[in-house]
Each structure stands twice: as C-alpha cells, then as structure tokens.
Amino acid sequence: MTAFTPANQLTLLRMLLIPAFVILVLYGQLGWALIVFATAGLTDGLDGLLARWSGQHTSLGAWLDPMADKLLLVTTFIILTLPGLGLANRLPIWLTVCIISRDVAIVLTVAIVNLAIGPRTFRPSIFGKIATATYILTAVAAMLFNYLRYRSIIVDAFVYASLAITLISSLHYIWHAARIIDEPAPVRE
C-alpha cells in the first residue's frame, strides 16, 4: 500500500494551507483567511473519515495528522496573538504561551520516555481531543469576529475555555504519562 493515500494527501493539503492562511491574515484579508482556515479544518475531519472508510490507515498518516493539527493551531494562535494587525479580537499572549508550552511538554515527554525506558504508546486522550476542538472553535470565533470587526465576549469565553481545557488536559496527560512509565516494558520477540 502506498503511503500517499487520499487521506494523507488531504493532510498534506492542510499543511500547505497554513502559509496561505498566515499571508492572508498579515495582509488583512480576514474573510479569505477564515475560508482557508475552515477548509483546513474540513480536511482534518475528512482525512480521518476517508482513512477509516477506505481502511487505509498508514504509519505516515498516524504521524502526519497530529503534526498537521499542531502546526495549524500553533500557527493560528501565534498569528492571532501578534500586535499591530488591527485585530478587534487579538488572542492573549498568555494563552498562546500556555498552549504551545503544553504541546512542547507532551512532545518532550514522549521523546524522553521512549529514549529513557523504551518504546511506549501514548494514545490521544479524550481531553486532548476536546482541547483540539476547543482551540479550533476559539480560532474560528476570533477570526469571524475579527472579520466582522466586532469585539465580542464570545471570543473571551472561548479564550477561558481554551485555558481551562489546556490545564485539564495537561494534568490528565501527566497522570497518564506517570502510569505508562510505571508499566513494564513490552517484550520483544
């Protein structure tokens, strides 16, 4: 089976849409930026459905999909945090720092555990999935109200929801990592 399945191609498209999104926001084309972000979000849902429907799960897809999600969301939060863009609903820097710190801590934990005590499987948790969905909704709300040039408390509510789920998912991940570390190493045959 080829690694470049239709699902993986959609994931790659999501990654290619990131620079377009950044350029559109930087040049004040917020309506087009919202459309590009929504398209990228749509590819996120479609690639998973397509992989399940066709039975074409690949190792490449298992790595690419979460990487594409992280790149899209981190880039979006950084861009929506930047000063000087005239955004009515700029995301607070503390939120962007918390989200990026959480993601860096997760990646480092997985790397350190796998290098120090051997291969372990870290499956996505429900809290991680809720966090991703909350971040997407936060970004969409911010971009929509930025496009409308209207300061909205809806964006503020999503900002605090993002903070809450970041903290909850981080604590859950720490608990989960501690359990994985205490498990015996898998036996190799």
Backbone bond lengths (Angstrom), bond angles and torsions (degrees), N, CA, C in turn:
res aa  C-N    CA-C-N  psi(-1)  N-CA   C-N-CA  omega(-1)  CA-C   N-CA-C  phi
1 M - - - 1.461 - - 1.535 108.15 -
2 T 1.280 116.66 137.12 1.458 121.86 179.10 1.528 110.79 -74.38
3 A 1.318 116.02 148.49 1.464 120.36 179.54 1.526 111.20 -76.04
4 F 1.333 116.93 -23.88 1.457 119.96 -177.16 1.522 110.94 -93.44
5 T 1.331 113.66 63.84 1.458 121.26 177.53 1.525 108.68 -69.96
6 P 1.330 117.60 164.43 1.467 119.02 176.03 1.544 112.71 -54.95
7 A 1.325 117.35 -36.88 1.471 120.10 178.30 1.529 110.45 -63.43
8 N 1.327 117.36 -43.96 1.466 120.72 179.21 1.524 111.31 -67.47
9 Q 1.321 117.02 -33.02 1.462 120.16 176.31 1.532 110.84 -64.54
10 L 1.334 116.53 -38.93 1.469 119.57 175.88 1.527 110.82 -64.26
11 T 1.324 116.85 -38.85 1.460 120.72 177.94 1.524 110.31 -63.56
12 L 1.320 117.02 -42.84 1.469 120.71 177.19 1.526 110.68 -63.63
13 L 1.327 117.56 -38.76 1.466 120.51 176.21 1.523 110.19 -59.25
14 R 1.333 116.99 -42.05 1.470 120.77 178.05 1.528 110.13 -57.43
15 M 1.316 116.22 -43.11 1.462 120.08 179.75 1.532 111.28 -65.88
16 L 1.329 116.62 -37.02 1.464 120.42 179.87 1.532 112.36 -71.85
17 L 1.324 117.17 -22.57 1.470 120.46 178.45 1.533 112.47 -76.12
18 I 1.322 117.73 -17.86 1.467 121.16 -176.96 1.532 112.05 -60.47
19 P 1.341 120.02 -50.55 1.467 118.37 178.81 1.535 112.89 -61.47
20 A 1.331 116.72 -36.74 1.470 119.99 177.70 1.528 110.16 -61.57
21 F 1.328 116.52 -43.58 1.457 121.16 178.21 1.529 110.91 -59.03
22 V 1.331 116.46 -47.33 1.464 121.22 -178.51 1.529 110.53 -60.74
23 I 1.310 116.23 -47.95 1.468 120.48 -178.66 1.522 110.72 -61.17
24 L 1.322 117.15 -42.88 1.469 120.53 -179.74 1.527 111.60 -63.03
25 V 1.330 117.71 -42.32 1.474 119.44 178.38 1.528 110.00 -65.57
26 L 1.334 116.27 -45.51 1.470 119.62 -177.96 1.526 112.26 -60.90
27 Y 1.324 116.67 -31.56 1.464 120.50 179.03 1.533 113.07 -94.44
28 G 1.332 116.12 11.04 1.458 120.09 173.65 1.511 115.30 75.64
29 Q 1.316 117.90 15.11 1.465 122.19 178.73 1.533 108.55 -91.23
30 L 1.341 114.94 68.14 1.466 120.19 -170.06 1.527 113.70 -69.60
31 G 1.312 117.34 -31.37 1.466 120.09 176.89 1.523 110.99 -65.44
32 W 1.333 116.28 -46.64 1.459 120.51 177.98 1.525 110.92 -65.93
33 A 1.336 116.24 -37.79 1.470 120.01 178.13 1.528 110.20 -61.37
34 L 1.316 116.79 -41.47 1.462 121.06 178.39 1.535 110.58 -63.24
35 I 1.337 116.48 -41.02 1.471 120.40 178.57 1.530 110.54 -64.32
36 V 1.339 116.91 -42.46 1.471 120.54 179.22 1.532 110.01 -64.51
37 F 1.338 116.76 -43.10 1.463 120.24 179.11 1.524 110.24 -63.21
38 A 1.332 117.21 -43.45 1.470 121.10 179.26 1.526 110.33 -63.04
39 T 1.321 117.03 -39.43 1.469 121.14 177.33 1.519 110.21 -63.22
40 A 1.327 116.69 -43.58 1.462 120.85 177.85 1.528 109.95 -61.75
41 G 1.332 116.89 -42.16 1.462 120.75 177.71 1.516 111.74 -63.18
42 L 1.310 115.86 -38.13 1.465 120.89 178.72 1.534 110.53 -64.28
43 T 1.328 116.93 -40.21 1.466 119.42 178.57 1.527 110.65 -64.33
44 D 1.343 116.95 -29.50 1.458 120.45 178.80 1.527 110.51 -64.35
45 G 1.311 116.40 -43.87 1.461 119.55 177.83 1.524 112.24 -70.50
46 L 1.332 115.94 -40.53 1.461 120.05 -176.03 1.524 113.17 -69.86
47 D 1.331 117.31 -36.51 1.469 117.53 -177.56 1.530 111.35 -64.84
48 G 1.325 116.56 -38.91 1.465 119.65 177.53 1.522 112.17 -66.50
49 L 1.324 115.97 -44.02 1.469 120.14 178.04 1.519 111.02 -61.95
50 L 1.312 115.70 -44.08 1.463 120.74 -178.66 1.527 111.45 -63.90
51 A 1.332 116.44 -42.14 1.471 120.18 178.92 1.531 110.76 -63.31
52 R 1.342 116.51 -42.06 1.468 119.61 179.06 1.528 111.22 -68.58
53 W 1.314 116.25 -44.53 1.458 121.48 -176.83 1.525 111.60 -63.45
54 S 1.330 116.09 -41.10 1.466 120.22 -177.21 1.526 112.69 -89.73
55 G 1.345 116.52 -9.60 1.458 119.99 -177.68 1.520 112.51 68.78
56 Q 1.318 117.18 24.08 1.468 121.64 -176.56 1.529 111.06 -105.58
57 H 1.312 116.07 62.17 1.459 120.55 174.09 1.524 107.49 -80.39
58 T 1.332 117.07 129.82 1.461 120.35 179.92 1.525 109.81 -125.48
59 S 1.319 115.52 158.26 1.470 120.27 175.10 1.522 109.82 -62.78
60 L 1.332 115.77 -38.66 1.467 119.71 177.99 1.525 110.35 -59.66
61 G 1.323 116.59 -45.40 1.462 120.81 179.56 1.510 112.62 -63.37
62 A 1.336 116.39 -36.51 1.467 120.79 179.21 1.522 111.39 -63.45
63 W 1.322 117.08 -29.37 1.473 121.05 177.49 1.527 111.65 -90.63
64 L 1.341 116.14 -42.27 1.466 120.17 -175.39 1.524 113.46 -65.42
65 D 1.326 117.04 -44.28 1.459 120.39 -173.92 1.533 112.51 -59.21
66 P 1.335 119.62 -53.60 1.466 117.51 179.22 1.536 112.62 -66.31
67 M 1.347 116.42 -30.96 1.467 118.63 177.83 1.529 110.41 -66.45
68 A 1.322 116.86 -42.35 1.463 120.58 178.04 1.528 110.65 -62.61
69 D 1.339 116.41 -41.48 1.472 120.23 177.64 1.525 110.85 -59.77
70 K 1.332 115.89 -48.01 1.474 120.51 -178.11 1.526 110.38 -63.06
71 L 1.334 116.64 -45.70 1.469 119.66 -179.77 1.528 111.51 -60.41
72 L 1.323 116.20 -44.67 1.465 120.31 -179.28 1.527 110.81 -63.31
73 L 1.318 116.67 -48.64 1.467 119.55 -175.80 1.526 112.47 -70.57
74 V 1.322 117.58 -43.10 1.466 119.33 179.70 1.525 109.96 -63.89
75 T 1.324 117.18 -44.54 1.463 120.75 178.23 1.524 110.76 -60.83
76 T 1.317 116.60 -43.93 1.470 120.88 -179.44 1.522 110.91 -62.14
77 F 1.328 116.72 -45.91 1.459 119.22 -179.26 1.526 111.40 -65.79
78 I 1.328 117.53 -38.72 1.469 119.64 177.93 1.527 110.20 -63.32
79 I 1.320 117.32 -47.11 1.468 120.98 -178.80 1.529 110.96 -62.49
80 L 1.331 116.93 -41.98 1.468 119.77 -178.42 1.527 112.61 -76.50
81 T 1.336 116.80 -4.27 1.466 121.86 176.37 1.530 111.53 -96.77
82 L 1.324 116.56 -23.08 1.465 120.25 -174.07 1.531 112.64 -58.96
83 P 1.328 116.31 134.70 1.472 119.04 174.32 1.531 109.98 -77.83
84 G 1.289 116.23 162.62 1.454 121.35 172.98 1.515 115.69 84.58
85 L 1.310 118.03 5.64 1.465 119.82 179.42 1.529 111.87 -96.87
86 G 1.331 116.21 -3.09 1.460 120.08 179.65 1.514 113.92 69.97
87 L 1.321 116.83 28.12 1.459 120.11 -179.75 1.521 110.68 -79.70
88 A 1.308 117.08 133.21 1.468 121.65 179.04 1.524 111.15 -70.38
89 N 1.312 116.77 -26.29 1.469 122.76 -176.78 1.523 109.46 -128.81
90 R 1.316 115.58 70.88 1.464 119.94 177.32 1.516 108.84 -74.75
91 L 1.322 116.93 135.61 1.459 119.90 178.16 1.523 109.68 -76.03
92 P 1.337 117.33 142.67 1.469 119.66 -178.18 1.526 111.57 -69.27
93 I 1.315 115.42 142.06 1.466 120.19 -177.95 1.525 111.19 -61.51
94 W 1.348 117.34 -34.72 1.462 119.61 -178.91 1.525 111.30 -61.46
95 L 1.330 117.12 -34.64 1.467 119.51 179.18 1.524 110.18 -69.26
96 T 1.315 116.49 -45.69 1.460 120.64 179.82 1.526 110.59 -61.10
97 V 1.331 117.06 -41.94 1.465 121.15 178.04 1.530 110.31 -63.42
98 C 1.321 118.38 -42.55 1.476 121.60 178.98 1.528 111.15 -62.02
99 I 1.316 117.04 -44.28 1.465 120.94 -177.50 1.526 110.69 -67.41
100 I 1.323 116.66 -45.04 1.468 119.85 179.20 1.525 110.14 -65.48
101 S 1.326 117.53 -41.26 1.467 121.22 179.47 1.518 110.67 -61.40
102 R 1.324 117.27 -41.21 1.470 121.43 177.81 1.520 110.24 -59.95
103 D 1.335 116.62 -47.57 1.464 120.35 -178.17 1.527 111.51 -65.39
104 V 1.313 117.39 -41.53 1.469 120.79 178.23 1.528 109.99 -63.74
105 A 1.327 116.86 -42.53 1.471 120.54 179.44 1.529 111.25 -62.46
106 I 1.319 117.27 -39.39 1.467 120.79 178.67 1.525 110.38 -64.32
107 V 1.323 117.08 -48.51 1.464 120.71 -179.11 1.529 110.74 -61.92
108 L 1.333 116.80 -44.16 1.467 120.00 179.48 1.524 111.65 -64.76
109 T 1.321 117.27 -40.67 1.465 120.52 178.89 1.519 111.12 -60.91
110 V 1.325 116.66 -47.14 1.462 120.52 179.56 1.531 109.79 -60.52
111 A 1.318 117.15 -46.01 1.470 121.10 -179.19 1.524 111.38 -62.60
112 I 1.323 117.30 -47.20 1.462 121.44 -177.83 1.530 111.01 -64.57
113 V 1.324 116.67 -46.14 1.467 120.16 179.90 1.525 110.22 -60.77
114 N 1.328 117.06 -46.10 1.463 119.82 -178.23 1.527 112.16 -66.67
115 L 1.317 117.39 -35.38 1.464 120.24 178.50 1.522 112.25 -76.79
116 A 1.328 116.81 -38.20 1.466 120.31 -173.89 1.523 113.92 -81.33
117 I 1.334 117.67 -41.07 1.468 117.94 -174.13 1.519 113.61 -123.65
118 G 1.308 116.76 4.46 1.456 119.97 176.51 1.514 112.44 105.72
119 P 1.322 116.13 169.26 1.468 121.07 -175.21 1.526 112.77 -58.92
120 R 1.278 115.07 130.67 1.469 123.31 174.39 1.524 107.77 -133.30
121 T 1.307 116.04 149.71 1.462 120.96 178.52 1.519 109.69 -99.62
122 F 1.316 115.26 123.44 1.465 121.97 176.18 1.519 106.99 -110.05
123 R 1.301 116.10 98.93 1.465 119.99 179.57 1.526 109.72 -82.92
124 P 1.338 116.50 148.82 1.469 119.34 177.79 1.530 110.07 -61.48
125 S 1.320 115.74 138.70 1.464 119.77 179.03 1.526 109.84 -95.94
126 I 1.314 115.36 164.10 1.465 120.02 176.94 1.523 110.26 -61.30
127 F 1.336 117.17 -34.10 1.466 120.07 179.81 1.523 111.17 -69.54
128 G 1.327 117.23 -34.04 1.460 120.65 175.41 1.516 111.20 -65.85
129 K 1.332 115.92 -40.01 1.466 120.18 178.51 1.533 110.63 -67.81
130 I 1.331 116.55 -40.73 1.469 120.02 176.91 1.528 110.04 -63.95
131 A 1.335 116.40 -38.88 1.472 120.49 178.60 1.526 110.08 -61.28
132 T 1.328 116.76 -47.36 1.467 120.07 179.81 1.524 110.93 -59.67
133 A 1.327 116.81 -45.39 1.470 120.51 179.13 1.534 110.92 -62.47
134 T 1.325 116.56 -41.07 1.474 120.22 179.60 1.519 110.56 -65.51
135 Y 1.323 117.67 -40.79 1.467 120.95 178.83 1.527 110.59 -63.38
136 I 1.336 116.11 -41.52 1.469 119.46 178.79 1.523 110.28 -62.86
137 L 1.335 116.91 -45.48 1.466 120.36 179.33 1.533 111.73 -63.73
138 T 1.322 116.29 -37.20 1.466 120.75 177.39 1.527 109.76 -62.65
139 A 1.331 116.14 -46.51 1.464 120.38 -179.56 1.531 110.84 -64.45
140 V 1.321 117.29 -43.31 1.467 120.42 179.93 1.527 110.50 -63.07
141 A 1.338 117.09 -45.06 1.477 119.66 178.95 1.521 110.55 -61.46
142 A 1.333 116.98 -45.43 1.463 120.05 -179.84 1.526 110.64 -61.69
143 M 1.322 116.92 -44.90 1.466 119.44 -178.55 1.523 112.03 -68.25
144 L 1.328 116.67 -39.61 1.463 119.49 179.19 1.523 110.83 -61.82
145 F 1.337 116.61 -49.02 1.464 118.88 -178.63 1.530 112.04 -73.29
146 N 1.323 118.19 -25.03 1.464 120.11 171.64 1.520 110.09 -67.86
147 Y 1.320 116.57 -41.89 1.466 120.98 176.92 1.533 110.00 -60.81
148 L 1.323 116.53 -41.06 1.471 120.85 179.12 1.530 112.49 -77.00
149 R 1.343 115.18 -8.50 1.475 122.91 -178.22 1.534 111.31 56.84
150 Y 1.325 114.34 44.40 1.455 121.61 -176.73 1.520 109.28 -129.15
151 R 1.323 116.95 122.31 1.472 122.22 176.61 1.521 108.08 -73.37
152 S 1.338 117.31 122.53 1.458 120.68 -173.21 1.523 112.18 -126.42
153 I 1.338 115.63 138.90 1.460 119.68 175.07 1.534 110.93 -74.18
154 I 1.322 116.57 -14.39 1.465 119.93 175.07 1.531 109.04 -61.56
155 V 1.322 115.96 -41.50 1.467 120.35 177.56 1.525 109.30 -62.80
156 D 1.337 116.98 -43.12 1.470 120.27 178.09 1.527 111.25 -59.49
157 A 1.327 116.79 -40.81 1.468 120.14 179.02 1.529 110.37 -62.74
158 F 1.326 116.93 -41.89 1.463 120.13 178.30 1.530 111.37 -67.33
159 V 1.337 117.15 -34.70 1.471 120.63 177.21 1.523 109.81 -59.49
160 Y 1.328 117.13 -47.80 1.465 120.06 -179.30 1.526 112.48 -71.90
161 A 1.332 117.33 -31.27 1.464 120.05 173.71 1.533 109.62 -65.30
162 S 1.321 116.73 -39.10 1.467 120.87 177.58 1.522 111.11 -64.61
163 L 1.320 115.99 -41.17 1.473 119.14 177.46 1.525 109.87 -62.47
164 A 1.320 117.27 -46.81 1.472 121.11 -178.20 1.525 111.32 -59.97
165 I 1.329 117.51 -47.89 1.466 119.12 -177.84 1.526 111.07 -71.11
166 T 1.311 118.07 -27.76 1.468 120.59 174.96 1.521 109.62 -63.36
167 L 1.321 116.57 -45.77 1.464 120.77 179.74 1.530 111.37 -66.63
168 I 1.329 116.39 -45.48 1.464 120.61 -179.75 1.528 110.90 -62.45
169 S 1.322 116.54 -47.91 1.469 118.89 -178.01 1.523 111.20 -67.61
170 S 1.335 117.95 -32.53 1.469 120.84 177.12 1.525 110.81 -65.08
171 L 1.326 116.54 -46.23 1.467 120.35 178.96 1.524 111.11 -63.63
172 H 1.321 116.59 -41.40 1.460 120.16 177.81 1.521 110.45 -63.57
173 Y 1.308 117.62 -40.13 1.456 121.21 -179.59 1.530 110.64 -65.42
174 I 1.321 117.56 -40.97 1.470 121.30 177.54 1.528 109.57 -60.69
175 W 1.319 116.40 -45.57 1.469 121.23 178.80 1.536 110.37 -61.49
176 H 1.326 115.82 -45.17 1.463 121.18 -179.30 1.536 110.97 -65.12
177 A 1.313 117.67 -42.39 1.473 121.40 179.20 1.525 110.52 -63.03
178 A 1.315 116.72 -40.26 1.470 120.03 178.87 1.522 110.54 -61.93
179 R 1.322 117.80 -39.89 1.470 121.46 177.56 1.518 111.30 -65.19
180 I 1.345 116.89 -41.66 1.466 120.71 -179.72 1.528 110.65 -65.61
181 I 1.315 117.05 -39.36 1.467 121.19 179.80 1.523 110.57 -62.31
182 D 1.327 116.78 -37.43 1.463 121.19 -178.28 1.527 113.71 -76.67
183 E 1.351 117.82 -13.55 1.462 120.66 179.36 1.518 110.00 -72.03
184 P 1.335 116.87 148.11 1.466 118.45 174.81 1.533 110.38 -66.80
185 A 1.312 115.62 150.36 1.464 120.71 179.84 1.521 110.29 -65.35
186 P 1.340 117.99 145.65 1.464 120.04 178.01 1.529 110.58 -65.27
187 V 1.313 115.82 143.75 1.457 121.54 -179.27 1.520 108.59 -82.45
188 R 1.329 116.26 129.54 1.472 121.18 178.13 1.522 108.99 -97.82
189 E 1.299 115.75 135.34 1.468 120.45 179.28 1.493 111.05 -104.48
